[in-house]
Each structure stands twice: as C-alpha cells, then as structure tokens.
Amino acid sequence: MTADGSYHHGNLRAALLERAEAVLTASGAEGLSLRGLARDLGVSHAAPSRHFRDRQALLDALAVSGFTALNARLRSAAAGGTGEADGADETAGAAGPVGARLAGLGRAYVDFAVGHTALLDLMFTVKHADDSSAELRELGHESLLIVARLMEEGQRAGAVRPGDPVQLAQVAFSTVHGLATLAVAALLDDTPLSEAMELALEVLLAGLRPGR
C-alpha cells in the first residue's frame, strides 16, 4: 500500500485475496463481492476485474491460494520442519523419524483447519464442484499425496504397516480432520485441543505401526 492508500499494480491481487479471506471468515461466502472488496480496499469498482473476471473466479483463486498454503505447511512438516506457513524450516537429509514427521503433519493440518475454518470449507466446496479447475483438483489431491508419500517412506523403513499408502493417508486425514471439526464446533468440552490432538496422534501412530 502506498502513502495515499492506493495499491501498486502488482500488489492488488494479493490484497484482494487477503481481504476476501477476512470477509469469508466474518460473513461467509455469501458476503463476498468484488464491489465490496473494492470498497474495502479503497480502489475503483473496476479494479478487481483486472484480476478476477467475476465472483466465482475470486472464490476459485481463494481456494487455490488456500491449498497452496496448506500444502506448503504439509511439505514442511513431512520434511521434518514445524509446518510453518513459510516452509523455511525444511531441511533435506535431516528429516528425523517417520513417526515424528507424521505427527508433525497432523499438527500442521489441525493448526491450519482451526485457524482457517471458513477458508478450508470453501476449499473443499470449490474443489468438489462439477466445474472445478484441473489446477484446484491437483492441488487438493497433492495434500493427500504428501501424506501418502511419507506413509510409503515409513513402509520402506519398517515403521508403517503394509497397505495402500493412499488409503492409510485417507485414514490419517479423517482422524485429524475430525478432531479439527470437533474443536471448531466446541465439542471437545473441557479437553484442551492440544491434549486431544496428542492423544489422537498417539492412537493413530500406534495403529499405523506394523503388527508384532
């Protein structure tokens, strides 16, 4: 943003997406409009159309941005980092045990799901629409493949039970997504989310270990 409140040409798209998520969180998708975003950002009504042809294009771009951010966190955790958004802590060759990285993936997903609830709902809604783009479907599938590839690595190391890595990844996702859903709906009662998450990960990882 410049001193007079206007946006440089190259920054408006990012500003629109950032403001769109804020509106999405506060008012839901029905509260989103290009005119409203233009008003909020102090630009002309026509300015957003240079980046998004219509409201649906904005929603699609918001979903793409969301999956891109989520996948960056998942890749960071899979590489042995903390799953932070910038992914700067990925360290090739120093990844650590598979079990610890699977737990990190779980924490990264729950953190994203709880912190970006409305965005995650939009991401899945747009991804599963009949007219969803190939880019969006690929990004959504990549989230699953990041976990599946780590499952496969764990199988090679003897740390994860045999089975289809994609199916194992689906089970892992169902565990952490379900936990995040309970947390967002305030259905964990007096159990802190961090405590519930560590227990869920302990049970999940125990089930993933090869049978003795």
HELIX and SHEET records of a PDB file:
HELIX    1   1 HIS A    9  ASN A   11  5                                   3    
HELIX    2   2 LEU A   12  SER A   27  1                                  16    
HELIX    3   3 ALA A   29  GLY A   31  5                                   3    
HELIX    4   4 LEU A   34  LEU A   41  1                                   8    
HELIX    5   5 ALA A   47  ARG A   50  5                                   4    
HELIX    6   6 ARG A   55  ALA A   78  1                                  24    
HELIX    7   7 VAL A   98  GLY A  115  1                                  18    
HELIX    8   8 THR A  117  LYS A  127  1                                  11    
HELIX    9   9 ALA A  134  ARG A  156  1                                  23    
HELIX   10  10 PRO A  165  VAL A  184  1                                  20    
HELIX   11  11 LEU A  193  LEU A  208  1                                  16    
END                                                                             
